Amino acid sequence: MTEIDAKTDALIPSWLHLPDIAEMLDIEVTKVRQLVKEGQLIAVRRGENRSLQVPAAFIAGDRIVKGLSGTLTLLKDDGYSDEEMLEWLFTPDESLPGTPVQALAENRGTEVKRRAQALAL
């Protein structure tokens, strides 16, 4: 759980609260918290109430975007903070094209993971 700066917040167009994700995935809120704790999702404190929220782009219908958790693991292993991971995932990359999170949603996870591996610090 991390605080993010305005630049990162501006990159991410929409957010979901944990209860909304629980409803979408048809699981308990405690399970969503567990997914965050395990690093399969990134949640940040936002808004006036500083409530935990997850980028909406991480959820596709009734599941977590395929390849997201593996990509997050690679980035974390490379030493990225939650904020750096969010910035990387939501920053357009002309060579993809689009953002890494869009590529994951479009089932182009191999390319995203290849780029994440290449970032090793």
C-alpha positions in Angstrom: 0.0 0.0 0.0 1.6 3.2 -1.1 1.0 6.9 -1.6 1.4 8.0 -5.2 2.3 11.4 -6.6 0.1 13.5 -8.9 2.2 12.5 -12.0 1.4 8.8 -11.5 -2.2 9.5 -10.5 -2.6 11.4 -13.8 -1.4 8.4 -15.8 -4.1 6.2 -14.5 -7.6 7.2 -15.7 -9.8 5.2 -13.4 -9.7 3.4 -10.1 -11.7 0.8 -8.3 -12.3 0.4 -4.5 -11.6 -3.0 -3.0 -15.3 -3.8 -2.4 -16.0 -3.1 -6.1 -13.2 -5.5 -7.1 -14.5 -8.2 -4.7 -17.9 -7.9 -6.4 -16.5 -8.0 -9.9 -14.4 -11.1 -9.1 -17.1 -12.6 -7.0 -14.8 -13.0 -4.0 -14.7 -11.6 -0.4 -13.0 -8.2 0.2 -10.5 -10.1 2.5 -9.4 -12.1 -0.6 -8.9 -8.9 -2.5 -6.7 -7.6 0.4 -4.8 -10.9 0.2 -4.2 -10.4 -3.5 -2.8 -7.0 -2.7 -0.6 -8.3 0.1 0.7 -11.1 -2.1 1.6 -8.6 -4.8 -0.9 -9.8 -7.4 -2.5 -6.4 -7.4 -1.2 -2.9 -6.4 -3.5 -0.8 -4.2 -2.8 2.8 -3.3 -4.5 5.2 -0.9 -6.4 7.9 -2.8 -9.1 10.5 -2.4 -10.3 12.5 0.5 -10.8 9.3 2.6 -7.5 7.9 1.6 -9.3 4.7 0.8 -7.4 1.8 -0.9 -7.9 1.7 -4.6 -6.6 -0.4 -7.5 -6.3 0.8 -11.1 -9.4 -0.3 -13.0 -7.2 -1.5 -15.9 -6.0 -4.4 -13.7 -9.4 -6.0 -13.8 -10.9 -7.4 -17.0 -14.5 -8.4 -16.5 -14.5 -11.0 -13.8 -10.8 -11.6 -13.5 -7.4 -10.0 -13.0 -5.8 -9.1 -16.3 -3.8 -12.2 -17.5 -0.1 -11.8 -17.0 -0.4 -8.9 -14.5 0.8 -10.7 -11.4 3.8 -12.3 -13.2 4.7 -8.8 -14.5 4.4 -7.3 -11.1 6.6 -10.0 -9.6 9.3 -9.4 -12.3 9.2 -5.6 -11.6 9.3 -6.1 -7.8 12.3 -8.5 -8.2 14.0 -5.8 -10.3 13.7 -3.5 -7.2 10.7 -1.4 -8.4 8.5 0.3 -5.8 4.7 0.1 -6.2 4.7 3.7 -7.6 7.5 2.9 -10.1 5.6 -0.2 -11.2 2.4 1.8 -11.7 4.3 4.5 -13.6 6.0 1.9 -15.9 2.7 0.0 -16.5 0.8 3.1 -17.5 3.4 5.0 -19.4 2.9 4.7 -23.2 5.7 2.7 -25.0 5.8 3.4 -28.7 7.5 0.0 -29.3 4.6 -1.9 -27.8 2.5 0.2 -29.0 0.4 1.6 -26.1 1.0 1.1 -22.4 2.3 -2.2 -20.9 -1.0 -2.6 -19.1 -2.9 -2.2 -22.4 -0.7 -4.8 -23.9 -1.4 -7.2 -21.1 -5.1 -6.7 -21.5 -4.7 -7.4 -25.2 -3.0 -10.7 -24.4 0.4 -9.5 -25.4 2.0 -10.4 -22.1 5.1 -12.0 -23.6 6.3 -8.7 -25.0 5.5 -6.9 -21.7 7.4 -9.5 -19.6 10.3 -9.3 -22.0 10.5 -5.6 -21.4 10.1 -6.0 -17.7 13.0 -8.5 -17.6 15.1 -6.1 -19.7 14.6 -3.4 -17.0 16.5 -5.4 -14.3 18.3 -2.9 -12.2 
